[in-house]
Amino acid sequence: MSFDTPELSHPKSKKELFVVFTLLALQGFGGVLAVVQHELVDRRKWMTKAQFVEEWSVAQVMPGPNVANLCLMIGGKYFGLPGAMAALMGLLFAPLMIVLALAILFGGVADSPTAQGALKGMGAVSAGLIIATGLKLSTTLPQNPMGMKTAILFAVLAFTFVGIFRIPLIWALLGLGLVSCFITYRALKQLATKLDAKSNSEGP
C-alpha cells in the first residue's frame, strides 16, 4: 500500500522558529494541540500528519509539557541547540508576560461568578478542540504498522483506563506504551524481512 507524501517545507531561520511558536502559544487557550497540528501540518507544512502523530507521541511520553518537548525536537532538528532554544523561547515568552498580567488583574475578580463562568466555558471549548484534533489525526491510523484495528484497540484501551477507570497516566503509558512498542517492533521486523526476501528473489 502506498501513500502520497505531500511536498514539505521547513523553517528558514531561528527567527522564523521563534515567531511561529510565539503565534502558536498566543492561540493556545487551554491547550495547543489543535493549533500546533493546524500550524505545523496544514499551514506551514513542516511535517505530514503521520510525522506529527509520531513526534507528538514521543513528546507526550517524555517528561515535561508535551508541546515544549515538541518545539525542542523541531528546533533541534533544524538548527541544533540554538534552534531548540529559539523555539522554546517563542513558546514561553509572550504567554509568560500575558499570564503575569492576567494574574495581577484576575486577583481582584477571582470570586466573581462571571469570571468563573468564563473559565468554565473556555474549558469546554478546549476539550472540544482536543477531541476534534484527535478525530482529524485518526486518518493516519491506516498507516500505523500495527494495523488499523490494533491501533483503534489501543486508543480505546487508553481512553478506558485513563478516562473511565482513572488509572494514573504514567501507568497507562508504561503498560500500553510498552506493549504497543513491542507489537510495532515485531510488525516492522516482519515487514523488513518480507522486503528483503522480495528483493533477494528479484535478484540483481
ABEGO torsion letter per residue (X at the ends): XBBBBBBBBBBABAAAAAAAAAAAAAABBGEAAAAAAAAAAAAAGABBAAAAAAAAAAAAABBEBAAAAAAAAAAAAAAEAAAAAAAAAAAAAAAAAAAAAAAAAAAAAAABAAAAAAAAAAAAAAAAAAAAAAAAAAAAAAABAAEAAAAAAAAAAAAAAAAAAGBBAAAAAAAAAAAAAAAAAAAAAAAAAAAAAAAAAAEX
